[in-house]
């Protein structure tokens, strides 16, 4: 009973594996990945012949040489694609060049390994070569039938499923039925039921979000129920006690050495031939030697077919565990990406916009709901033509243990736009394409994929490498349909707090109440009223500098309201800070003649006066710009539930403040409080900065 349920789960697991493989993407794979995948199979396969001869003469006496050679060859040469993806994610290499190359080679390796396994099963089924040939021809005919008859049906289902909507249950049930029937047919042919399910997964079109949504429908049941049962079943079959005596342990060492030498050395040598650096080549070799569930499947099939006995099965299982365990620590020790050494000069908006140089901004977002506001903010920030604005639009994707998460990342290697299309529908595609055509702003897409616990590292490292002056983060509280702001989760809240503490540049948090409306804007459509609430201090000066830069846009009307305490002694501020505040205000006043800036001062005595004034301004304001830590009397706005937004920003994001105006809370870069700054930023080095786990496509959109 346990084996039956486990095998049903395994059937759908292979279906999920097929869903991960995009044949058209494999066709676009570069020559380097193709050569590495070929070497990663050929070299260990050649060495496996000697290994199988030794095993046959010692512990598997009487086994047929042909099937044993192929089974051992597949076991030593296979790369576990899902396990490799998770190791790359843990090491923050998933979307680096090394990670993309490893994933491409592993996908090719997987396809080749399953073809070889089909050959091994056909050879092990009967002693007659003619029967084996008949099995292979029948399998080829069935695959042709799937391509001609079944794929059009699946394509019709994809076409009838609107983008952004859940898949109809009748389609899901229909596909499940097709998977079971295909498994039955391939089992009757004489290969294995798993191949039918695997081929159906490959046949499902990968356009749009259909494949991803289908994966999400299946993966929870498979991963949480069926696969654990399969692991239990495999564990019960693995009798480590059969490995006893010097001979058995010597065979285990021999198998491990052959597996490592064949896969690692073969991959390293070929990587060096295609001009991959030595450290990356060594890391590639160990990454391609990753084993996992696929290895267990191969070994279990070999055991069920009587090609492997209990002792050989246990030896090969331990080999798979050993090669997987050594991958992460060795890759971490060997692979250290060479950091860019260009000097990092402009850490603040005030510094970057104070001269005719490039102003670099990194705007982050989690979901497509933030796209219109991000694009509106980008367009409003373009300033004058003398000072070029370069924006890095960073899509933050939380990596989970779900297979759909890994599969989604796998698609990002080839086309960032198709990646976003799979995640958020055509709206994202249309928005960024339209903005690129209508706006002079230079926009570069970046995809960062990581666990929520390390997402802040991705943001910080990317900002460091791209030398940006401002990071714009979405608030963890998002606008709901009823106009309220609801938290999207504690994890995003923590991400923002960590970025604020460790950022190598200024940081802005956007509390979005629909800034820009439901669609993106072009240059001619910008018409916003922006208000700066100014109390004084480093952060307020940075907010004023950014607002002054935005005011250079002809469609921006800026109001600067400076609040001054009726009792100046109640505000603790150094003389240097006071001087800097006056200089910032003077610079703002000097721009009044050439930009639409309205400056006003208000003397206030208590919280009530400030709150009343801000509420009054909120009636006709589209966006507030405030500093995170203004110089203001302590009693004002103390009781807030978002300390990372500061006293004023926390009030503007609270339920007490009722307005449609969005808020941008800015924290100015402080070199004395950021760990990276003292050691690296001022020197221009990056020796201890972690590897950058993102994909950066520098080419313009078509």
FENTAJO-V651777 format. One record per helix or strand. SS is the DSSP state (A for helix, B for strand). FROM is the first residue (numbers start at 0). TO is the last residue. Records with the same first field share a line. If there is no record, write none. Layout:
BEGIN
SS=FROM-TO  FROM-TO
END
This chain:
BEGIN
A=1-19  22-26  30-57  64-76  80-89  96-124  128-158  168-188  192-202  209-236  239-241  244-272  277-287  292-303  309-333  348-351  367-379  402-410  415-423  425-437  451-465  489-501  522-524  537-549  567-569  574-592  606-617  642-651  674-680
B=358-364  388-397  441-449  469-473  476-478  484-486  505-510  527-533  555-564  596-603  622-626  661-666  693-695
END
